[in-house]
Amino acid sequence: MQEQNAILVIVAHPELEASRINKRLAAALEHQENITVHKLYEVYPEGKIDILREQQLLLEHQRVVLQFPLFWYSSPPLLKAWMDETFQRGWAHGTGGDKLHGKELMLAVSSGSPDYMYQAGGVHNFSYSELLRPFQQTANRLGMAYLPPYIVSGIREVTDDQLEQYADGYITYVRSAAPAAMIR
Ligand SMILES: Cc1cc2nc3c(=O)[nH]c(=O)nc-3n(C[C@H](O)[C@H](O)[C@H](O)COP(=O)(O)O)c2cc1C
């Protein structure tokens, strides 16, 4: 049975214990009511994904948050494998594939470089919205509403105090009915 306001947070960081941003963000959501934090690299250290278990988790939640550090403008590989294997034809798309229709997809992304590098003419030339398009279009294809992402940009610039604010803001953000403005 799906809980109406249940939120599934898929955390995909290959070294979560050594991480600064994602570890803190994940900790903020752990033990929160109606929020399931699912750490992919801990659950599947060998990379072998239990597809039925993952599909069941998706069915039980209304909002799905994909939380990851930006690796070469995309996600770490286990999250890509999770998407490839879990969003099966006949289940998530194609004939009869309507299981995710009406759900919501949100990204929560950390990056090494600061915001100003993510624009035309900057070091990375493109905005986060542009670079994260494959996730946006995957949501569209699956009949999911794509929500604005929660982005923690520029790890060297983020102070410990700011990280605490990001962590607090994250709890509010993932629960928000219409998340839009980043807290920064
Ligand atoms: C393989 C790899 C690729 C990365 N690619 C990018 C990138 O494309 N853009 C960027 O801003 N940072 C990039 N980074 C930096 C990470 O995004 C950054 O260290 C991470 O988001 C920090 O979060 P954490 O403290 O949770 O590890 C990369 C890091 C690694 C290890």
The ligand as an SDF file (V2000), in Angstrom:
LIG
                    3D

 31 33  0  0  0  0  0  0  0  0999 V2000
   34.4490   10.9590  -10.4460 C   0  0  0  0  0  0  0  0  0  0  0  0
   34.0560   12.3480  -10.0070 C   0  0  0  0  0  0  0  0  0  0  0  0
   33.4810   13.2150  -10.9090 C   0  0  0  0  0  0  0  0  0  0  0  0
   33.0840   14.4910  -10.5100 C   0  0  0  0  0  0  0  0  0  0  0  0
   32.4840   15.3150  -11.4260 N   0  0  0  0  0  0  0  0  0  0  0  0
   32.0890   16.5580  -11.0530 C   0  0  0  0  0  0  0  0  0  0  0  0
   31.4260   17.4170  -11.9720 C   0  0  0  0  0  0  0  0  0  0  0  0
   31.1410   17.0700  -13.1250 O   0  0  0  0  0  0  0  0  0  0  0  0
   31.0900   18.6630  -11.5530 N   0  0  0  0  0  0  0  0  0  0  0  0
   31.3450   19.0930  -10.2740 C   0  0  0  0  0  0  0  0  0  0  0  0
   30.9880   20.2390   -9.9570 O   0  0  0  0  0  0  0  0  0  0  0  0
   31.9340   18.2840   -9.3700 N   0  0  0  0  0  0  0  0  0  0  0  0
   32.3050   17.0240   -9.7250 C   0  0  0  0  0  0  0  0  0  0  0  0
   32.8920   16.1950   -8.8140 N   0  0  0  0  0  0  0  0  0  0  0  0
   32.9840   16.6360   -7.3920 C   0  0  0  0  0  0  0  0  0  0  0  0
   31.8380   16.0280   -6.5640 C   0  0  0  0  0  0  0  0  0  0  0  0
   30.5770   16.3260   -7.1320 O   0  0  0  0  0  0  0  0  0  0  0  0
   31.8970   16.5510   -5.1400 C   0  0  0  0  0  0  0  0  0  0  0  0
   33.1200   16.1480   -4.5780 O   0  0  0  0  0  0  0  0  0  0  0  0
   30.7290   16.0330   -4.3180 C   0  0  0  0  0  0  0  0  0  0  0  0
   29.5090   16.5110   -4.8130 O   0  0  0  0  0  0  0  0  0  0  0  0
   30.8720   16.4620   -2.8620 C   0  0  0  0  0  0  0  0  0  0  0  0
   29.8700   15.8310   -2.0830 O   0  0  0  0  0  0  0  0  0  0  0  0
   30.2680   14.8470   -0.8730 P   0  0  0  0  0  0  0  0  0  0  0  0
   30.9150   15.6790    0.1920 O   0  0  0  0  0  0  0  0  0  0  0  0
   28.9610   14.2770   -0.4250 O   0  0  0  0  0  0  0  0  0  0  0  0
   31.1770   13.7940   -1.4230 O   0  0  0  0  0  0  0  0  0  0  0  0
   33.3070   14.9130   -9.1840 C   0  0  0  0  0  0  0  0  0  0  0  0
   33.9020   14.0270   -8.2690 C   0  0  0  0  0  0  0  0  0  0  0  0
   34.2770   12.7660   -8.6580 C   0  0  0  0  0  0  0  0  0  0  0  0
   34.9220   11.8290   -7.6540 C   0  0  0  0  0  0  0  0  0  0  0  0
  1  2  1  0
  2  3  1  0
  2 30  2  0
  3  4  2  0
  4  5  1  0
  4 28  1  0
  5  6  2  0
  6  7  1  0
  6 13  1  0
  7  8  2  0
  7  9  1  0
  9 10  1  0
 10 11  2  0
 10 12  1  0
 12 13  2  0
 13 14  1  0
 14 15  1  0
 14 28  1  0
 15 16  1  0
 16 17  1  0
 16 18  1  0
 18 19  1  0
 18 20  1  0
 20 21  1  0
 20 22  1  0
 22 23  1  0
 23 24  1  0
 24 25  2  0
 24 26  1  0
 24 27  1  0
 28 29  2  0
 29 30  1  0
 30 31  1  0
M  END
$$$$
